[in-house]
Amino acid sequence: MARCSHTTSPRPTPNRPPIRTGQCQQHSASVGLSRRFSKNISAKLQYRFALYNEPSSGGANNYQAHSIFGTLMFQFR
């Protein structure tokens, strides 16, 4: 995932600390199942969710993503 970016005031002074214009939020979760059907055949199924929110971009960089990945593996011996 991309890093959260923060913008600050142009010239902070000792009496005026940098001002952050936004705090971003990144969240992700995944779950998966795997199964071996035989000695040479196995499968995996995964679901992933990702959420990114960056108020300082006015919503232009925000996203919500759902992914499903499937793998079927054959081993030749």
VEXDRENFI-647539 format. One line per field, with one value per atom (N, C-alpha, C, O): chain; x, y negated, z; residue in one letter; residue number from 1. Coordinates in pm, whole numbers, plus 50000, padded with zeros to 5 digits. Atoms other than C-alpha are relative to their C-alpha. Example, Ala and Ser with C-alpha at 12.3 -4.5 7.8 and 13.67 -1.06 7.14 Angstrom:
<rs>
ch	A	A	A	A	A	A	A	A
x	50089	51230	50090	50194	49918	51367	49923	49974
y	50119	50450	49880	49882	50119	50106	49891	49780
z	50000	50780	50000	50066	49994	50714	50073	50090
aa	A	A	A	A	S	S	S	S
i	1	1	1	1	2	2	2	2
</rs>
This chain:
<rs>
ch	A	A	A	A	A	A	A	A	A	A	A	A	A	A	A	A	A	A	A	A	A	A	A	A	A	A	A	A	A	A	A	A	A	A	A	A	A	A	A	A	A	A	A	A	A	A	A	A	A	A	A	A	A	A	A	A	A	A	A	A	A	A	A	A	A	A	A	A	A	A	A	A	A	A	A	A	A	A	A	A	A	A	A	A	A	A	A	A	A	A	A	A	A	A	A	A	A	A	A	A	A	A	A	A	A	A	A	A	A	A	A	A	A	A	A	A	A	A	A	A	A	A	A	A	A	A	A	A	A	A	A	A	A	A	A	A	A	A	A	A	A	A	A	A	A	A	A	A	A	A	A	A	A	A	A	A	A	A	A	A	A	A	A	A	A	A	A	A	A	A	A	A	A	A	A	A	A	A	A	A	A	A	A	A	A	A	A	A	A	A	A	A	A	A	A	A	A	A	A	A	A	A	A	A	A	A	A	A	A	A	A	A	A	A	A	A	A	A	A	A	A	A	A	A	A	A	A	A	A	A	A	A	A	A	A	A	A	A	A	A	A	A	A	A	A	A	A	A	A	A	A	A	A	A	A	A	A	A	A	A	A	A	A	A	A	A	A	A	A	A	A	A	A	A	A	A	A	A	A	A	A	A	A	A	A	A	A	A	A	A	A	A	A	A	A	A	A	A	A	A	A	A	A	A	A	A	A	A
x	50082	50000	50087	50202	49928	50100	50012	49930	49982	50232	49907	49869	50080	50022	50087	50200	49924	50134	49936	49814	50048	50105	50066	50184	49942	50153	50009	49926	49979	50282	50003	50013	49993	50284	50137	50234	49877	50555	50122	50229	49884	50782	49967	49923	50023	50745	50107	50224	49907	50906	49996	49910	50003	50990	49867	49824	50128	50664	49881	49770	50110	50459	50044	50119	49960	50499	49934	49838	50063	50420	49854	49818	50143	50048	49971	49999	50038	49927	49861	49769	50129	49645	49910	49794	50086	49519	50070	50192	49950	49563	49938	49816	50055	49529	49974	50026	50031	49391	50021	49975	49981	49501	49955	49996	50045	49328	50000	49971	50008	49354	49976	50016	50027	49237	49998	49961	50006	49268	49967	49995	50033	49144	50022	50001	49973	49234	49971	49972	50022	49159	50092	50113	49922	49382	49954	49908	50048	49301	50092	50126	49923	49509	49903	49846	50093	49302	50065	50000	49925	49568	50147	50181	49856	49944	50056	50151	49944	50000	49911	49951	50092	49702	49955	49908	50047	49626	49944	49971	50063	49428	49998	50000	50007	49415	49904	49905	50093	49143	50019	50016	49976	49207	49908	49878	50078	48994	50076	50125	49932	49148	49913	49844	50072	48995	50101	50182	49911	49180	49920	49832	50067	49067	50107	50193	49907	49260	49921	49840	50071	49133	50100	50169	49907	49335	49924	49903	50079	49140	50073	50008	49927	49419	49995	50026	50009	49368	49859	49833	50137	49001	49925	49825	50066	48906	50051	50008	49951	49098	50081	50081	49916	49332	49932	49994	50068	49073	49961	49928	50049	48989	49957	49997	50043	48820	50011	49958	49973	48927	49965	49990	50029	48805	50072	50064	49927	49019	49973	49962	50012	48970	50107	50117	49892	49266	49980	49951	50009	49251	50123	50174	49882	49539	49972	49923	50006	49536	50138	50193	49863	49868	50006	49951	49972	49969	50150	50229	49859	50298	50029	49967	49960	50463	50124	50226	49887	50691	50038	50132
y	50118	50000	49875	49877	50127	49642	49944	49974	50064	49441	49882	49820	50118	49173	49877	49872	50123	48830	49889	49882	50111	48523	49872	49872	50129	48161	49915	49928	50085	47906	49855	49822	50143	47531	49969	50038	50023	47374	49972	50026	50034	47232	50009	49911	49993	47364	49922	49921	50073	47149	50063	50147	49943	47232	49976	50059	50030	47066	50058	50062	49946	47222	50133	50133	49869	47598	50024	49955	49968	47751	50038	50105	49969	47777	50113	50100	49891	48106	49972	49937	50029	48064	50123	50110	49882	48421	50122	50134	49872	48760	50106	50112	49895	49054	50125	50140	49871	49394	50110	50100	49881	49727	50120	50138	49877	50053	50111	50087	49884	50399	50125	50134	49872	50747	50107	50080	49890	51085	50130	50146	49868	51437	50099	50066	49901	51755	50141	50172	49858	52123	50078	50038	49913	52396	50143	50181	49861	52755	50085	50048	49902	53053	50111	50179	49900	53280	50138	50240	49875	53543	49967	49854	50021	53587	49894	49825	50089	53378	49881	49798	50108	53140	49925	49985	50084	52848	49870	49834	50125	52524	49902	49940	50105	52193	49892	49857	50108	51925	49892	49920	50111	51580	49883	49857	50124	51269	49890	49910	50115	50928	49876	49856	50127	50594	49892	49912	50113	50260	49871	49853	50130	49911	49894	49910	50112	49585	49871	49851	50127	49242	49891	49898	50111	48921	49868	49823	50124	48604	49885	49802	50112	48371	49999	49897	49996	48486	49967	49971	50030	48390	50122	50109	49877	48753	50058	50166	49954	48787	50129	50208	49881	49057	50111	50215	49900	49248	50120	50107	49881	49605	50107	50109	49880	49919	50114	50104	49893	50247	50136	50162	49862	50607	50087	50060	49913	50885	50146	50182	49855	51257	50065	50039	49931	51477	50150	50199	49854	51843	50063	50014	49929	52084	50148	50203	49854	52443	50048	50005	49957	52625	50151	50232	49860	52948	50023	49946	49967	53106	50128	50232	49885	53338	50061	49995	49932	53594	50122	50193
z	50000	50000	50000	50043	50002	49950	50141	50228	49871	50240	50013	49914	49974	50403	49981	50030	50020	50292	50083	50095	49919	50510	49949	49916	50036	50417	50126	50217	49883	50665	49958	49840	50030	50694	49940	49971	50074	50476	50088	50060	49919	50748	50149	50208	49856	51101	50076	50036	49914	51370	50138	50164	49866	51731	50072	50152	49936	51840	49925	49978	50081	51562	49940	49842	50056	51503	49865	49830	50129	51163	50020	50116	49994	51096	49900	49781	50090	50956	49945	50019	50062	50709	49995	49958	50004	50735	50053	50044	49953	50888	49910	49893	50085	50655	50082	50193	49937	50746	49898	49784	50083	50603	50080	50195	49935	50688	49896	49779	50090	50537	50083	50199	49935	50622	49892	49778	50096	50455	50073	50192	49948	50506	49887	49770	50104	50322	50045	50165	49978	50292	49907	49793	50087	50161	50020	50128	49997	50079	49915	49802	50076	49970	49959	50044	50052	49746	49989	50009	50008	49696	50024	50056	49978	49727	49906	49942	50103	49410	49965	49883	50038	49395	50126	50223	49890	49628	49944	49830	50042	49611	50116	50233	49900	49791	49950	49832	50031	49800	50105	50225	49909	49951	49967	49850	50014	50009	50073	50184	49939	50081	49988	49888	49997	50176	50037	50127	49971	50174	49995	49911	49992	50269	50023	50109	49986	50230	49995	49905	49992	50331	50033	50135	49980	50298	49983	49871	50008	50385	49930	49867	50059	50266	49847	49785	50147	49905	49951	49831	50040	49907	49951	49881	50041	49853	49869	49828	50131	49524	50011	49917	49984	49661	50082	50106	49918	49866	49916	49798	50069	49774	50098	50214	49930	49892	49899	49788	50095	49734	50060	50177	49965	49747	49896	49777	50093	49597	50037	50154	49982	49550	49914	49794	50070	49457	50015	50124	49997	49367	49936	49835	50050	49314	49999	50098	50009	49196	49960	49859	50022	49215	49972	50046	50035	49043	50013	49959	49987	49140	49920	49941	50080	48890	50062	50078	49936	49049	49921	49958
aa	M	M	M	M	A	A	A	A	R	R	R	R	C	C	C	C	S	S	S	S	H	H	H	H	T	T	T	T	T	T	T	T	S	S	S	S	P	P	P	P	R	R	R	R	P	P	P	P	T	T	T	T	P	P	P	P	N	N	N	N	R	R	R	R	P	P	P	P	P	P	P	P	I	I	I	I	R	R	R	R	T	T	T	T	G	G	G	G	Q	Q	Q	Q	C	C	C	C	Q	Q	Q	Q	Q	Q	Q	Q	H	H	H	H	S	S	S	S	A	A	A	A	S	S	S	S	V	V	V	V	G	G	G	G	L	L	L	L	S	S	S	S	R	R	R	R	R	R	R	R	F	F	F	F	S	S	S	S	K	K	K	K	N	N	N	N	I	I	I	I	S	S	S	S	A	A	A	A	K	K	K	K	L	L	L	L	Q	Q	Q	Q	Y	Y	Y	Y	R	R	R	R	F	F	F	F	A	A	A	A	L	L	L	L	Y	Y	Y	Y	N	N	N	N	E	E	E	E	P	P	P	P	S	S	S	S	S	S	S	S	G	G	G	G	G	G	G	G	A	A	A	A	N	N	N	N	N	N	N	N	Y	Y	Y	Y	Q	Q	Q	Q	A	A	A	A	H	H	H	H	S	S	S	S	I	I	I	I	F	F	F	F	G	G	G	G	T	T	T	T	L	L	L	L	M	M	M	M	F	F	F	F	Q	Q	Q	Q	F	F	F	F	R	R	R	R
i	1	1	1	1	2	2	2	2	3	3	3	3	4	4	4	4	5	5	5	5	6	6	6	6	7	7	7	7	8	8	8	8	9	9	9	9	10	10	10	10	11	11	11	11	12	12	12	12	13	13	13	13	14	14	14	14	15	15	15	15	16	16	16	16	17	17	17	17	18	18	18	18	19	19	19	19	20	20	20	20	21	21	21	21	22	22	22	22	23	23	23	23	24	24	24	24	25	25	25	25	26	26	26	26	27	27	27	27	28	28	28	28	29	29	29	29	30	30	30	30	31	31	31	31	32	32	32	32	33	33	33	33	34	34	34	34	35	35	35	35	36	36	36	36	37	37	37	37	38	38	38	38	39	39	39	39	40	40	40	40	41	41	41	41	42	42	42	42	43	43	43	43	44	44	44	44	45	45	45	45	46	46	46	46	47	47	47	47	48	48	48	48	49	49	49	49	50	50	50	50	51	51	51	51	52	52	52	52	53	53	53	53	54	54	54	54	55	55	55	55	56	56	56	56	57	57	57	57	58	58	58	58	59	59	59	59	60	60	60	60	61	61	61	61	62	62	62	62	63	63	63	63	64	64	64	64	65	65	65	65	66	66	66	66	67	67	67	67	68	68	68	68	69	69	69	69	70	70	70	70	71	71	71	71	72	72	72	72	73	73	73	73	74	74	74	74	75	75	75	75	76	76	76	76	77	77	77	77
</rs>
